[in-house]
Amino acid sequence: MTRVGVVGLGYWGPKLARNFHELPDTQLAVCCDLDDSRLAHVAELYPEARCQKDFSAVLDSDVEAVCIATPPRTHHRLATQALRAGKHVLVEKPMALCAAEADELVATAEECDRVLMVGHTFVYNPAVAAVKEIVSRGDLGEIYYVNGSRVNLGLFQRDINVAWDLAPHDISILMYVLGMAPVSASARGAAYVQREDNVHDVVYLTLYFPSGVLADVRVSWLDPRKERLYTIVGSKRMLVYDDVATDAKVMIYDKGAEVPPHSDTEAEFRVSYRWGDGVPYPVEWEEPLKAECRHFVDCIRSGAEPRSSGRVGAQVVRVLEAAQASLVNGGGREVVRW
Ligand SMILES: NC(=O)c1ccc[n+]([C@@H]2O[C@H](COP(=O)([O-])OP(=O)(O)OC[C@H]3O[C@@H](n4cnc5c(N)ncnc54)[C@H](O)[C@@H]3O)[C@@H](O)[C@H]2O)c1
């Protein structure tokens, strides 16, 4: 049994707690929150867990691993303390609010010889795994461009804008699926609901990859519909991944366009189009957070580097920094500082 503590029991923490409660070889041993009402709620659900208000009680307990689901501004401090207390750490996204703090966390984990993993839940999503499989096999041909949207109404955050809140998912998905990191980023956006504090609630993010792939993602807390939708256009085929769809989450379309190799006259110039059918790609569904929690425990046992390691989390923060610089500079292209 791996004994686990969950810190922060607001919206997300209880989902982590449920998964560690349900996994056969883990024990939800400690839960911690500053808020008594959240503690009482979780104590009722999981009577086996000791509920603590004081984070230092978690550090002093015999748990091997700590999951940190508190607001992002607290991640660096709490994760550092947990690593230094000898705990393996799963910290929520974004792992830190700047690259310097993210790098420091990675260094602390190495120094303490502990696993550091970041909650990039979508890289544990079976539909994303299917997309990676399809792209890596070359079924779509050369990848041209990607268009994504991650929008719904809420949950508004006060201390980070929508890019820092939602785009870690898109950046981690794109890096995982394409197998490379972007070289530069640009972002435009606006703050409507929290105008006075200039907290952007909609951001149009563009990532430029070394192979020439262009990825455009819209993230928003201010949209009437929930969308987690990706289109990937390749030279041979096109793919649509719709995470909100209940049946066919991944569809492959045999559609495309080609220009004939030679055309001397306007009359000879004819783009040939392929209008093939869309075919659903089979996805064996499992709750992504369950797969993430199991992976964390597997890495603790095997010593393997997690798919969403601290190192990857720090890369995501670097891309967010470039996007933030672009937002401030009016949308200009900013180099990611690797
Ligand atoms: N991986 C995902 O898909 C996913 C989804 C949603 C949220 N998240 C992440 O989870 C984290 C928490 O988000 P949320 O929406 O649950 O926030 P929330 O505000 O609903 O909950 C945060 C909780 O942390 C508690 N807290 C704050 N400081 C604390 C401290 N020092 N010690 C103990 N408890 C403390 C608060 O009392 C609150 O109950 C964020 O980093 C967010 O980005 C991840």
The ligand as an ORCA input file, in Angstrom:
! r2SCAN-3c Opt
* xyz 0 1
  N      -5.606     18.672    -13.672
  C      -6.770     19.230    -13.942
  O      -7.468     18.891    -14.889
  C      -7.276     20.310    -13.006
  C      -8.621     20.689    -13.020
  C      -9.029     21.694    -12.151
  C      -8.114     22.330    -11.318
  N      -6.811     21.941    -11.363
  C      -5.790     22.603    -10.531
  O      -5.999     22.265     -9.163
  C      -5.555     23.349     -8.341
  C      -6.701     23.738     -7.411
  O      -7.763     24.204     -8.195
  P      -9.263     24.240     -7.620
  O     -10.118     24.668     -8.751
  O      -9.564     22.975     -6.900
  O      -9.137     25.445     -6.569
  P     -10.102     25.751     -5.328
  O      -9.909     27.185     -5.006
  O     -11.473     25.238     -5.586
  O      -9.497     24.872     -4.126
  C      -8.262     25.152     -3.545
  C      -8.335     24.680     -2.091
  O      -7.023     24.800     -1.535
  C      -7.167     25.243     -0.166
  N      -5.895     25.834      0.266
  C      -5.353     27.017     -0.121
  N      -4.152     27.187      0.458
  C      -3.922     26.097      1.225
  C      -2.851     25.688      2.073
  N      -1.776     26.451      2.237
  N      -2.960     24.506      2.706
  C      -4.062     23.725      2.576
  N      -5.105     24.062      1.773
  C      -5.034     25.225      1.111
  C      -8.338     26.197     -0.200
  O      -8.922     26.357      1.072
  C      -9.265     25.514     -1.204
  O     -10.196     24.661     -0.568
  C      -5.131     24.464     -9.295
  O      -3.761     24.426     -9.479
  C      -5.855     24.105    -10.590
  O      -5.187     24.597    -11.740
  C      -6.388     20.941    -12.164
*
